[in-house]
Amino acid sequence: VLGFAWFALAMDAHWRQVFKKTKPSPFTRVALRCMGTLGLLVSLVLCLLADRLSMAALVWIMFLAGSAVLVAMTLTSRPGLLRFIWPLANRH
């Protein structure tokens, strides 16, 4: 969920929804994309450690789908909740 939330905040439209600012700084955008990538890779590794490859891949894909929907619904109904995953917004 964090990985997709970080990816969403790297986009101007979602950043404005959450922080009411015009857009994230270039540093923030790159950091959010890196953290999003890292979050998804960590989730894959954890799934691979939990079960055999075929089952881990299936579970990971299901988690990706559910997480994407959760972030989309959060952005739709209560975008301010995502403010807590990037507390550095006021600094950059």
Buried (B, 14 or more C-beta within 10 A) or exposed (E): BBBBBBBBBBBEEBBBBBBEEEEBEEEBBEBBBEBBEEBBEEBBEEBBEEEEEEEBBEBBEEBBEEBBEEBEEBBEEEBEEBBEBBEEBEEE
